[in-house]
Amino acid sequence: MNTTVPTTALIDWISRFRDQIANRRDWLTELDSAIGDADHGANMARGMDAVVAKLAEQGSAPTADAVLKAVGMTLVSSVGGASGPLYGTFFLRMGMTAGAVTELDGPALAAALRAGLDGVIARGKAQAGDKTMLDAMIPAIDALDDRLSGGGELSEAVAAAASAAEQGRDETLPLVARKGRASYLGERSAGHLDPGAASTALLFAALSAALAAATDAA
């Protein structure tokens, strides 16, 4: 079984995330129109197009940190609102932790993702239950760690992370927002999915698909 994530799989992950965002752009915008600025889908689609274009400039054998830092810096510079700094910080912290390697094993991927999560928490000053992207990201990374610590295969652990992210996204529906623009609505923010949690679920779905493809090819 494939137990490592080569740099090519990281690039595939980002490409699949771009495709997921493009396919669900209108849905993300609809979610954001209810409790935000109605631009999450458009902003993320523009940013991910810029990311994929940037990665195409890197050549044939970039290291993990080069890939992830390029993603982070491009998102910070091309995505408006809170999403650019938060997603950008996530990938920048991932890159710093991953290092100049050409593949990551399960613990190294988990450590990079956890560093990314910690960066988002520090940048956004939010926590679980605030109705933000963290409500999908925290359970996803916790599920990944739990599966790996129990001896699970990496691809299975990432699939569990994707499932946990989707559940976390859905559990934002009844929450009252305590952070971000949605918090201005108070009780009226309840009854709507958080758009950041929705795009985060797409992020982990794309990672799971990329890892499954890498495993099949191994």
C-alpha positions in Angstrom: 0.0 0.0 0.0 1.1 3.6 -0.7 2.2 5.1 2.6 3.7 8.4 1.3 2.5 11.5 -0.4 4.8 12.5 -3.2 5.0 16.1 -4.3 3.1 15.2 -7.5 0.2 14.1 -5.2 0.3 17.5 -3.4 0.0 19.3 -6.8 -2.8 16.9 -7.8 -4.5 17.8 -4.5 -4.4 21.5 -5.3 -5.6 20.9 -8.8 -8.5 18.9 -7.6 -9.4 21.5 -5.0 -9.4 24.2 -7.8 -11.8 22.0 -9.8 -14.0 21.4 -6.7 -14.2 25.2 -6.1 -14.9 25.9 -9.8 -17.7 23.3 -9.8 -19.3 24.5 -6.6 -18.6 28.2 -7.1 -22.2 29.3 -7.4 -23.2 27.2 -4.3 -20.4 28.7 -2.2 -21.6 32.2 -3.3 -25.2 31.3 -2.5 -24.1 30.2 1.0 -22.1 33.4 1.5 -25.0 35.6 0.2 -27.0 34.5 3.2 -24.5 35.4 5.9 -21.6 37.1 4.3 -20.5 39.3 1.4 -21.7 36.9 -1.4 -18.2 36.6 -2.8 -16.7 33.5 -1.3 -17.2 31.3 -4.4 -15.9 34.0 -6.8 -12.9 34.9 -4.6 -11.8 31.3 -4.1 -12.3 30.4 -7.7 -10.1 33.3 -8.8 -7.5 32.5 -6.2 -7.3 28.8 -7.0 -6.9 29.6 -10.8 -4.0 31.8 -9.8 -2.5 29.1 -7.6 -2.6 26.4 -10.4 -1.0 28.9 -12.8 1.7 29.6 -10.3 2.4 25.9 -9.7 2.8 25.4 -13.4 5.8 27.7 -13.3 7.7 25.7 -10.8 9.2 23.1 -13.1 9.2 19.3 -12.9 10.5 18.5 -9.4 9.6 21.1 -6.7 9.8 20.2 -3.1 6.8 20.0 -0.7 7.6 23.3 1.0 8.0 25.0 -2.4 4.6 23.8 -3.5 2.8 24.6 -0.3 4.4 28.0 0.2 3.6 29.0 -3.4 0.0 28.1 -2.8 -0.1 30.1 0.4 1.5 33.2 -0.9 -0.7 33.2 -4.0 -3.8 32.9 -2.0 -2.8 35.7 0.3 -2.2 38.0 -2.7 -5.1 37.0 -4.9 -8.1 36.2 -2.6 -10.0 39.0 -0.9 -11.8 39.1 2.4 -10.8 36.7 5.2 -10.4 33.7 3.1 -7.1 34.7 1.5 -5.2 35.3 4.7 -6.7 32.2 6.4 -6.2 29.7 3.6 -2.9 31.4 2.8 -1.7 31.0 6.4 -2.8 27.3 6.4 -0.7 26.4 3.4 2.3 28.6 4.4 2.4 26.9 7.8 2.1 23.5 6.1 5.0 24.3 3.9 7.2 25.5 6.8 6.5 22.2 8.6 6.8 19.9 5.6 10.3 21.1 4.7 12.3 20.6 1.5 11.4 17.0 0.8 9.9 15.3 -2.2 7.5 13.1 -0.3 5.7 13.0 3.1 4.8 10.0 5.1 1.6 9.8 7.1 2.9 11.4 10.3 4.7 14.2 8.3 1.5 15.0 6.4 -0.5 15.0 9.7 2.1 17.3 11.3 1.9 19.7 8.3 -1.9 19.8 8.4 -1.9 20.3 12.2 0.6 23.2 11.8 -1.7 24.7 9.1 -4.7 24.4 11.5 -2.8 26.1 14.3 -1.9 28.9 11.9 -5.6 29.4 11.0 -6.5 29.4 14.7 -3.9 32.0 15.5 -4.7 34.2 12.5 -8.5 34.1 12.9 -8.7 34.1 16.7 -11.6 31.6 16.4 -12.4 28.2 17.9 -14.7 25.2 17.3 -18.4 26.3 17.4 -17.8 29.8 16.2 -19.4 28.9 12.8 -16.2 29.2 10.7 -13.9 27.0 8.5 -12.5 25.6 11.8 -15.7 23.7 12.3 -14.8 21.5 9.4 -11.0 21.7 9.7 -10.6 20.7 13.3 -12.6 17.5 13.2 -11.0 16.6 9.9 -7.4 16.8 11.2 -8.5 15.1 14.5 -10.0 12.2 12.5 -6.8 11.9 10.5 -4.6 11.8 13.6 -6.9 9.2 15.2 -6.8 6.9 12.3 -3.1 7.1 11.9 -2.4 6.6 15.6 -4.6 3.5 15.4 -2.5 2.1 12.7 -4.7 2.9 9.8 -3.5 3.3 6.2 -2.8 6.9 5.1 -5.5 6.9 2.3 -8.1 5.6 4.8 -7.1 8.2 7.3 -7.5 11.0 4.8 -10.8 9.6 3.7 -11.9 9.7 7.3 -10.7 13.3 7.5 -12.8 14.2 4.5 -15.9 12.6 6.0 -15.3 14.4 9.3 -15.0 17.7 7.4 -18.3 17.1 5.7 -20.0 16.3 9.0 -18.4 19.4 10.6 -19.7 21.5 7.7 -23.2 20.2 8.1 -23.1 20.9 11.9 -22.6 24.6 11.3 -26.2 24.8 10.1 -27.8 25.5 13.5 -24.9 27.5 14.9 -25.0 31.2 15.7 -21.9 32.8 14.2 -19.5 34.3 16.7 -16.7 35.4 14.3 -16.5 37.1 11.0 -19.1 39.1 9.1 -21.8 36.5 9.8 -21.5 37.3 13.5 -23.1 40.7 12.7 -26.4 38.9 12.0 -26.6 37.4 15.5 -29.3 34.8 15.8 -30.2 35.2 12.1 -27.0 33.5 11.1 -28.5 30.2 12.4 -30.1 28.0 9.8 -27.3 28.5 7.2 -24.2 26.5 6.4 -20.9 28.4 6.9 -19.3 29.0 3.5 -15.8 28.7 4.9 -16.6 25.3 6.4 -18.1 24.3 3.0 -15.0 25.1 1.1 -12.9 23.4 3.7 -14.9 20.2 3.2 -14.1 20.5 -0.5 -10.4 20.9 0.4 -10.3 17.6 2.3 -12.5 15.8 -0.3 -9.9 16.8 -2.9 -7.0 15.6 -0.6 -8.8 12.2 -0.2 -9.3 11.9 -4.0 -5.6 12.8 -4.7 -4.4 10.2 -2.1 -6.7 7.6 -3.5 -5.3 8.2 -7.0 -1.7 8.1 -5.7 -2.4 4.8 -3.9 -4.0 3.3 -7.0 -1.0 4.3 -9.1 1.6 2.9 -6.7 
